[in-house]
């Protein structure tokens, strides 16, 4: 490469020098970014290991009707539900298991569904319900609240009849001081967990 003037050689040196500086800067930025990503990937306070079994054996759910198990919570006055956290009278319902395989000894239930926006332990009322400021509380047979996505107390499956009754209660619970009147229905899926 022939240089015609001393300015050309200075210009080429500056361009080459800036190009090398740019490479150094990019290398440094890449190194810093790598360290940040590595630290972010390793930042943890603990670990969760999920375990379980998918079984081919299961009991027959015998709820006495096709489709959803009906639970009538009754007609409750809005004034009777006044005051946050007021509960209606509970209604008992049973999930009956029959024809359980001999390999299964216990059963528990987890209720799923969309949780109430104010109290996430409650089941949200279905779209189209007119009532406001209430959710549906599901509880164990003794009335102890059973939050959504939480397993109930296990119930023994009878070794002779190969059956079990899982008893629960349902009731309205206010999430505001002044609930509004209207229809109040809720839908929950449930899963049986076996031991």
Backbone as JSON, one array per atom type, in Angstrom:
{
  "sequence": "XXXXXXXXXXXXXXXXXXXXXXXXXXXXXXXXXXXXXXXXXXXXXXXXXXXXXXXXXXXXXXXXXXXXXXXXXXXXXXXXXXXXXXXXXXXXXXXXXXXXXXXXXXXXXXXXXXXXXXXXXXXXXXXXXXXXXXXXXXXXXXXXXXXXXXXXXXXXXXXXXXXXXXXXXXXXXXXXXXXXXXXXXXXXXXXXXXX",
  "N": [[0.85, -1.17, 0.0], [0.74, 2.04, -0.99], [1.64, 5.17, 0.24], [0.62, 8.46, -0.21], [0.8, 10.8, 1.15], [1.83, 12.17, 4.36], [-0.41, 12.48, 5.91], [-2.22, 10.55, 5.16], [-1.15, 8.19, 6.23], [-1.39, 8.7, 8.96], [-4.15, 8.86, 9.16], [-4.92, 6.2, 8.49], [-3.72, 4.83, 10.62], [-5.2, 5.87, 12.78], [-7.77, 4.9, 12.15], [-7.3, 2.12, 12.2], [-6.47, 1.89, 14.86], [-8.76, 2.76, 16.26], [-10.51, 0.78, 15.48], [-9.38, -1.45, 16.73], [-9.67, -0.63, 19.39], [-12.43, -0.6, 19.55], [-12.98, -3.3, 19.27], [-11.86, -4.2, 21.65], [-13.53, -2.95, 23.49], [-16.01, -4.14, 22.82], [-15.38, -6.79, 23.44], [-14.95, -6.55, 26.22], [-17.53, -5.74, 27.05], [-18.98, -8.02, 26.32], [-17.84, -9.9, 28.02], [-18.58, -8.88, 30.55], [-21.39, -9.02, 30.32], [-21.69, -11.79, 30.14], [-20.88, -12.61, 32.69], [-22.89, -11.42, 34.25], [-25.18, -12.82, 33.34], [-24.45, -15.42, 34.1], [-24.36, -15.14, 36.9], [-27.03, -14.45, 37.39], [-28.3, -16.79, 36.59], [-27.41, -18.53, 38.51], [-28.33, -17.53, 40.87], [-30.08, -18.41, 43.55], [-32.21, -19.41, 46.21], [-32.92, -21.86, 47.0], [-34.25, -25.08, 46.11], [-36.74, -26.9, 44.34], [-38.01, -30.09, 44.11], [-40.1, -31.94, 42.23], [-42.17, -34.69, 42.77], [-43.93, -37.77, 42.2], [-46.54, -40.01, 41.12], [-48.1, -41.43, 38.33], [-50.97, -43.19, 38.17], [-52.49, -46.19, 36.97], [-54.52, -47.33, 38.23], [-57.59, -46.56, 39.77], [-60.3, -45.28, 41.73], [-63.87, -45.5, 41.29], [-65.74, -42.63, 40.76], [-68.59, -41.87, 42.31], [-70.98, -39.92, 42.15], [-73.69, -39.84, 42.0], [-74.96, -38.54, 39.93], [-74.97, -37.55, 36.5], [-72.32, -35.68, 35.18], [-71.56, -32.59, 36.83], [-71.31, -32.6, 40.4], [-74.05, -31.66, 42.24], [-74.34, -28.97, 44.52], [-76.27, -27.31, 46.67], [-76.23, -24.2, 47.89], [-78.19, -22.69, 48.92], [-80.55, -19.95, 49.47], [-79.48, -16.91, 50.47], [-79.69, -14.04, 52.44], [-78.51, -10.83, 51.49], [-78.09, -8.97, 53.49], [-77.63, -10.64, 55.65], [-75.12, -11.47, 55.08], [-73.6, -9.27, 55.48], [-70.7, -7.44, 56.33], [-67.28, -7.91, 56.26], [-65.77, -11.09, 55.66], [-67.88, -12.59, 56.66], [-69.7, -15.6, 57.04], [-71.88, -17.92, 55.42], [-74.34, -20.4, 56.4], [-73.01, -23.65, 56.48], [-73.11, -26.12, 53.82], [-73.29, -29.52, 53.53], [-71.48, -31.85, 51.49], [-70.73, -34.81, 49.62], [-68.15, -36.69, 48.17], [-68.28, -39.64, 46.72], [-66.48, -42.6, 46.62], [-66.14, -45.62, 44.9], [-65.58, -49.11, 44.12], [-62.78, -49.3, 44.42], [-59.41, -50.13, 43.7], [-57.57, -52.75, 45.33], [-54.98, -52.03, 45.88], [-54.95, -49.4, 46.57], [-55.03, -47.33, 49.39], [-55.7, -44.94, 50.67], [-57.41, -41.81, 50.13], [-57.44, -38.46, 48.95], [-58.55, -35.1, 48.28], [-58.13, -32.49, 45.9], [-59.28, -29.34, 45.26], [-59.84, -27.35, 42.44], [-59.91, -24.34, 40.47], [-60.97, -21.02, 39.49], [-59.66, -18.55, 41.5], [-61.02, -16.28, 43.95], [-60.74, -12.77, 43.42], [-60.22, -11.11, 45.61], [-59.86, -12.7, 47.89], [-57.81, -15.25, 47.71], [-58.1, -17.84, 48.63], [-60.65, -18.61, 48.29], [-63.24, -19.82, 46.08], [-63.94, -18.26, 43.07], [-66.94, -16.62, 42.03], [-68.94, -17.82, 39.32], [-68.74, -16.51, 35.95], [-71.27, -14.29, 35.01], [-72.74, -14.53, 37.28], [-74.79, -12.69, 39.46], [-74.42, -11.73, 42.04], [-72.22, -9.89, 44.19], [-69.07, -9.35, 45.85], [-68.74, -11.68, 47.3], [-67.42, -14.98, 47.8], [-66.9, -18.51, 47.32], [-66.42, -20.71, 49.9], [-64.7, -23.68, 50.44], [-64.64, -26.45, 52.57], [-63.22, -28.78, 54.97], [-64.91, -31.66, 56.41], [-65.26, -31.01, 59.09], [-65.47, -28.3, 59.03], [-63.16, -26.82, 58.8], [-61.46, -24.53, 56.81], [-60.59, -25.22, 53.4], [-58.27, -24.32, 51.34], [-58.16, -23.5, 47.81], [-56.47, -25.68, 45.54], [-55.17, -27.17, 47.46], [-54.47, -30.12, 49.2], [-56.93, -32.18, 50.72], [-57.52, -33.62, 54.0], [-56.39, -36.96, 54.16], [-58.49, -39.8, 53.55], [-59.29, -43.0, 54.72], [-59.54, -45.84, 52.62], [-61.96, -48.25, 52.65], [-61.12, -51.57, 53.32], [-62.71, -53.78, 52.94], [-65.16, -53.06, 51.61], [-64.08, -51.6, 49.6], [-64.4, -48.86, 49.23], [-64.97, -45.33, 49.83], [-66.03, -42.4, 51.53], [-65.71, -39.07, 50.95], [-66.08, -36.34, 52.75], [-67.24, -32.99, 52.7], [-67.71, -29.4, 53.11], [-69.54, -26.62, 51.81], [-69.81, -23.09, 51.48], [-70.94, -19.66, 51.42], [-68.77, -16.83, 51.57], [-68.2, -13.59, 52.62], [-66.42, -10.99, 50.95], [-66.29, -8.38, 51.18], [-67.61, -5.5, 52.92], [-70.24, -4.95, 52.27], [-71.95, -7.0, 50.58], [-73.35, -7.59, 47.29], [-76.61, -8.37, 46.03], [-77.82, -11.2, 44.11], [-77.62, -13.89, 41.66], [-75.51, -16.62, 42.63], [-73.25, -18.61, 41.74], [-70.78, -21.18, 41.52], [-68.03, -22.98, 40.09], [-66.06, -25.8, 40.44], [-63.34, -27.83, 39.57], [-62.14, -31.05, 40.53], [-59.53, -33.14, 41.85], [-58.65, -36.43, 42.58], [-56.37, -37.64, 44.86], [-54.35, -40.39, 45.43], [-53.1, -42.7, 47.9]],
  "CA": [[0.0, 0.0, 0.0], [1.59, 3.22, -1.15], [1.1, 6.36, 0.88], [0.94, 9.66, -0.96], [1.1, 11.9, 2.05], [1.93, 11.73, 5.74], [-1.73, 12.5, 6.51], [-2.86, 9.27, 4.9], [-0.66, 7.19, 7.19], [-1.99, 9.03, 10.25], [-5.56, 8.49, 9.05], [-5.01, 4.74, 8.54], [-3.37, 4.45, 11.98], [-6.34, 6.22, 13.63], [-8.85, 3.96, 11.84], [-6.92, 0.81, 12.76], [-6.43, 2.01, 16.3], [-10.15, 2.82, 16.73], [-11.08, -0.54, 15.24], [-8.89, -2.33, 17.8], [-10.29, -0.19, 20.63], [-13.82, -1.03, 19.49], [-12.98, -4.74, 19.55], [-11.61, -4.36, 23.08], [-14.75, -2.54, 24.18], [-17.0, -5.19, 22.61], [-14.94, -7.95, 24.22], [-15.21, -6.25, 27.62], [-18.98, -5.78, 27.25], [-19.39, -9.42, 26.24], [-17.38, -10.56, 29.25], [-19.43, -8.41, 31.65], [-22.73, -9.6, 30.11], [-21.62, -13.22, 30.47], [-20.84, -12.74, 34.15], [-24.22, -11.08, 34.76], [-26.06, -13.94, 33.03], [-24.06, -16.56, 34.93], [-24.79, -14.89, 38.27], [-28.49, -14.52, 37.43], [-28.69, -18.18, 36.47], [-27.02, -19.25, 39.71], [-28.92, -16.91, 42.04], [-31.21, -19.19, 44.04], [-32.21, -19.65, 47.65], [-33.26, -23.25, 47.25], [-34.66, -25.86, 44.95], [-37.93, -27.72, 44.52], [-38.03, -31.29, 43.28], [-41.45, -32.46, 42.17], [-42.22, -36.14, 42.65], [-45.29, -38.29, 42.16], [-46.77, -41.19, 40.31], [-49.35, -41.49, 37.58], [-51.43, -44.56, 38.36], [-53.54, -46.71, 36.09], [-55.59, -47.74, 39.14], [-58.35, -45.47, 40.35], [-61.64, -45.61, 42.18], [-64.98, -44.92, 40.53], [-66.38, -41.52, 41.46], [-70.02, -42.16, 42.23], [-71.65, -38.76, 42.75], [-75.14, -39.96, 41.89], [-75.53, -37.82, 38.79], [-74.04, -37.34, 35.38], [-71.79, -34.32, 35.18], [-71.11, -31.99, 38.08], [-72.0, -32.9, 41.66], [-74.76, -30.44, 42.63], [-74.31, -28.57, 45.93], [-77.15, -26.15, 46.79], [-75.87, -23.39, 49.05], [-79.4, -22.03, 49.38], [-80.78, -18.52, 49.25], [-78.98, -16.21, 51.65], [-79.92, -12.6, 52.38], [-77.3, -10.0, 51.42], [-77.89, -8.35, 54.81], [-77.07, -11.65, 56.55], [-73.71, -11.61, 54.71], [-72.94, -7.98, 55.68], [-69.48, -7.51, 57.13], [-66.24, -8.71, 55.59], [-65.47, -12.42, 56.21], [-69.07, -13.26, 57.18], [-69.91, -16.88, 56.36], [-73.23, -18.48, 55.46], [-74.42, -21.73, 56.99], [-72.39, -24.61, 55.55], [-73.86, -27.2, 53.21], [-72.44, -30.71, 53.42], [-71.54, -32.65, 50.27], [-69.88, -36.0, 49.69], [-67.62, -37.32, 46.96], [-68.29, -41.07, 47.05], [-65.6, -43.44, 45.82], [-66.48, -47.03, 44.94], [-64.79, -49.99, 43.25], [-61.37, -48.93, 44.53], [-58.48, -51.26, 43.65], [-57.02, -53.12, 46.64], [-53.67, -51.4, 46.05], [-55.13, -48.03, 47.07], [-55.41, -47.38, 50.81], [-56.22, -43.65, 51.11], [-57.73, -40.84, 49.07], [-57.61, -37.06, 49.34], [-59.09, -34.31, 47.17], [-57.69, -31.1, 45.66], [-60.25, -28.57, 44.48], [-59.23, -26.34, 41.58], [-60.85, -23.35, 39.94], [-60.47, -19.64, 39.52], [-59.79, -18.02, 42.86], [-61.62, -14.96, 44.13], [-59.68, -11.76, 43.31], [-59.95, -10.47, 46.91], [-59.39, -13.75, 48.81], [-57.45, -16.34, 46.81], [-58.44, -19.16, 49.18], [-62.05, -18.85, 47.93], [-63.61, -20.03, 44.69], [-64.61, -17.09, 42.48], [-68.25, -16.89, 41.44], [-68.92, -17.98, 37.87], [-69.13, -15.37, 35.11], [-72.73, -14.25, 34.86], [-73.38, -14.44, 38.6], [-75.13, -11.3, 39.76], [-73.95, -11.35, 43.37], [-70.87, -9.31, 44.25], [-68.49, -9.26, 47.18], [-68.73, -12.98, 47.99], [-66.81, -16.12, 47.15], [-67.34, -19.78, 47.89], [-65.41, -21.39, 50.71], [-64.82, -25.13, 50.56], [-64.0, -26.84, 53.82], [-63.25, -30.18, 55.41], [-66.19, -31.99, 57.05], [-65.35, -30.33, 60.39], [-65.6, -26.86, 58.81], [-61.85, -26.19, 58.58], [-61.35, -24.12, 55.41], [-59.67, -25.95, 52.53], [-57.98, -23.42, 50.22], [-58.02, -24.1, 46.49], [-55.18, -26.3, 45.19], [-54.58, -27.75, 48.66], [-55.05, -31.45, 49.43], [-57.7, -32.4, 51.94], [-57.01, -34.69, 54.86], [-56.67, -38.25, 53.51], [-59.52, -40.66, 54.13], [-58.98, -44.42, 54.47], [-60.43, -46.61, 51.75], [-62.34, -49.47, 53.37], [-60.52, -52.74, 52.67], [-63.76, -54.76, 52.62], [-66.09, -52.54, 50.6], [-63.29, -50.89, 48.58], [-65.11, -47.6, 49.03], [-64.71, -44.26, 50.79], [-66.8, -41.17, 51.38], [-64.94, -37.88, 51.28], [-67.09, -35.35, 53.13], [-66.81, -31.59, 52.68], [-68.77, -28.4, 53.21], [-69.42, -25.43, 50.97], [-70.58, -21.96, 52.02], [-70.54, -18.35, 50.94], [-67.99, -16.0, 52.49], [-68.16, -12.23, 52.07], [-65.09, -10.43, 50.76], [-66.48, -6.94, 51.33], [-68.55, -5.2, 54.01], [-71.62, -4.9, 51.78], [-72.13, -7.81, 49.37], [-74.5, -7.29, 46.46], [-77.52, -9.49, 45.79], [-77.88, -11.78, 42.77], [-77.28, -15.32, 41.61], [-74.14, -16.84, 43.13], [-72.85, -19.98, 41.44], [-69.35, -21.39, 41.33], [-67.7, -24.29, 39.55], [-64.71, -26.25, 40.77], [-62.91, -29.18, 39.22], [-61.38, -31.64, 41.63], [-58.66, -34.26, 41.53], [-58.46, -37.37, 43.69], [-54.98, -38.08, 45.07], [-54.36, -41.67, 46.12], [-51.91, -43.22, 48.58]],
  "C": [[0.9, 1.23, 0.0], [0.9, 4.43, -0.55], [1.55, 7.58, 0.11], [1.29, 10.82, -0.06], [1.2, 11.39, 3.48], [0.56, 11.7, 6.43], [-2.47, 11.18, 6.31], [-2.4, 8.21, 5.89], [-1.23, 7.44, 8.58], [-3.45, 8.6, 10.25], [-5.74, 6.97, 9.18], [-4.7, 4.24, 9.95], [-4.55, 4.7, 12.92], [-7.48, 5.24, 13.4], [-8.53, 2.59, 12.42], [-6.94, 0.83, 14.27], [-7.85, 2.02, 16.88], [-10.82, 1.46, 16.55], [-10.65, -1.51, 16.33], [-9.5, -1.95, 19.14], [-11.74, -0.66, 20.69], [-13.92, -2.52, 19.79], [-12.75, -5.0, 21.03], [-12.85, -4.02, 23.89], [-15.82, -3.62, 24.04], [-16.65, -6.45, 23.4], [-15.25, -7.74, 25.7], [-16.7, -6.31, 27.93], [-19.51, -7.22, 27.23], [-19.02, -10.16, 27.51], [-18.27, -10.17, 30.43], [-20.83, -9.01, 31.52], [-22.74, -11.08, 30.47], [-21.61, -13.44, 31.97], [-22.2, -12.45, 34.76], [-25.18, -12.24, 34.54], [-25.73, -15.14, 33.91], [-24.52, -16.37, 36.36], [-26.29, -14.97, 38.39], [-28.95, -15.96, 37.37], [-28.39, -18.96, 37.75], [-27.64, -18.67, 40.97], [-30.16, -17.69, 42.45], [-31.07, -19.37, 45.54], [-32.51, -21.1, 47.98], [-33.72, -23.9, 45.97], [-35.9, -26.66, 45.31], [-37.81, -28.9, 43.59], [-39.43, -31.89, 43.36], [-41.39, -33.97, 41.98], [-43.68, -36.57, 42.61], [-45.35, -39.51, 41.28], [-48.08, -41.02, 39.57], [-49.79, -42.95, 37.62], [-52.51, -44.94, 37.35], [-54.76, -47.11, 36.92], [-56.29, -46.51, 39.69], [-59.71, -45.99, 40.8], [-62.66, -45.02, 41.2], [-65.57, -43.8, 41.37], [-67.86, -41.66, 41.23], [-70.78, -41.02, 42.89], [-73.16, -38.75, 42.53], [-75.77, -39.2, 40.75], [-74.49, -37.75, 37.69], [-73.57, -35.9, 35.43], [-71.38, -33.87, 36.57], [-71.96, -32.42, 39.27], [-72.72, -31.63, 42.12], [-74.67, -30.2, 44.14], [-75.1, -27.26, 46.02], [-76.81, -25.38, 48.06], [-77.04, -22.56, 49.57], [-79.49, -20.56, 49.0], [-80.45, -17.8, 50.54], [-79.19, -14.72, 51.44], [-78.58, -11.85, 52.33], [-77.03, -9.34, 52.76], [-77.31, -9.35, 55.82], [-75.58, -11.85, 56.27], [-72.93, -10.31, 54.93], [-71.76, -8.13, 56.64], [-68.48, -8.43, 56.46], [-65.97, -9.99, 56.37], [-66.66, -13.1, 56.89], [-69.32, -14.52, 56.35], [-71.37, -17.31, 56.48], [-73.17, -19.85, 56.16], [-73.85, -22.74, 56.01], [-73.37, -25.65, 55.03], [-72.9, -28.37, 53.0], [-72.6, -31.33, 52.03], [-70.49, -33.75, 50.36], [-69.44, -36.41, 48.3], [-67.45, -38.79, 47.32], [-67.4, -41.83, 46.07], [-66.01, -44.89, 46.0], [-65.54, -47.79, 44.01], [-63.3, -49.63, 43.24], [-60.49, -50.18, 44.45], [-57.87, -51.51, 45.03], [-55.67, -52.46, 46.9], [-53.76, -49.99, 46.61], [-55.66, -48.08, 48.49], [-56.02, -46.08, 51.32], [-56.51, -42.77, 49.91], [-57.89, -39.46, 49.69], [-58.07, -36.3, 48.09], [-58.39, -32.95, 47.12], [-58.74, -30.45, 44.78], [-59.52, -27.47, 43.72], [-60.31, -25.35, 41.16], [-60.24, -21.98, 40.01], [-60.71, -19.06, 40.9], [-60.39, -16.62, 42.85], [-60.51, -13.91, 44.09], [-59.32, -11.08, 44.64], [-59.34, -11.48, 47.89], [-59.09, -14.99, 47.98], [-57.64, -17.74, 47.39], [-59.86, -19.57, 48.79], [-62.19, -19.1, 46.43], [-64.37, -18.79, 44.21], [-65.98, -17.52, 41.95], [-68.12, -16.97, 39.93], [-69.28, -16.67, 37.17], [-70.65, -15.42, 34.94], [-73.45, -14.25, 36.19], [-73.63, -12.97, 38.9], [-74.62, -10.82, 41.11], [-72.53, -10.8, 43.29], [-70.38, -9.33, 45.7], [-68.57, -10.55, 47.98], [-67.97, -13.99, 47.13], [-67.34, -17.37, 47.8], [-66.18, -20.43, 48.62], [-65.72, -22.88, 50.74], [-64.08, -25.52, 51.83], [-64.06, -28.35, 54.05], [-64.6, -30.42, 56.11], [-66.37, -31.27, 58.38], [-65.45, -28.82, 60.27], [-64.28, -26.13, 58.61], [-61.74, -25.81, 57.1], [-60.28, -24.92, 54.65], [-59.4, -25.05, 51.32], [-57.88, -24.18, 48.9], [-56.6, -24.63, 46.31], [-54.45, -26.91, 46.39], [-55.26, -29.09, 48.93], [-55.8, -31.5, 50.75], [-57.0, -33.43, 52.81], [-57.33, -36.02, 54.18], [-57.71, -39.05, 54.3], [-59.16, -42.1, 53.76], [-60.02, -45.04, 53.54], [-60.7, -47.93, 52.45], [-61.83, -50.7, 52.62], [-61.55, -53.8, 52.29], [-64.65, -54.28, 51.48], [-65.36, -51.88, 49.43], [-63.95, -49.57, 48.2], [-64.7, -46.59, 50.1], [-65.62, -43.09, 50.48], [-65.93, -40.01, 51.83], [-65.93, -36.75, 51.5], [-66.48, -33.95, 53.22], [-67.99, -30.69, 52.95], [-68.48, -27.28, 52.21], [-70.26, -24.34, 51.6], [-70.1, -20.67, 51.37], [-69.72, -17.65, 52.01], [-67.87, -14.62, 51.85], [-66.71, -11.74, 52.0], [-65.12, -8.91, 50.86], [-67.52, -6.71, 52.43], [-70.0, -5.23, 53.55], [-71.75, -5.69, 50.48], [-73.39, -7.41, 48.62], [-75.31, -8.54, 46.16], [-77.45, -9.96, 44.34], [-77.54, -13.25, 42.81], [-75.82, -15.48, 42.0], [-73.78, -18.3, 42.93], [-71.34, -20.03, 41.25], [-69.09, -22.8, 40.86], [-66.26, -24.63, 39.87], [-64.48, -27.64, 40.22], [-62.21, -29.74, 40.44], [-60.59, -32.83, 41.12], [-58.53, -35.12, 42.77], [-56.98, -37.77, 43.7], [-55.02, -39.35, 45.91], [-53.03, -41.97, 46.8], [-52.04, -44.73, 48.65]]
}
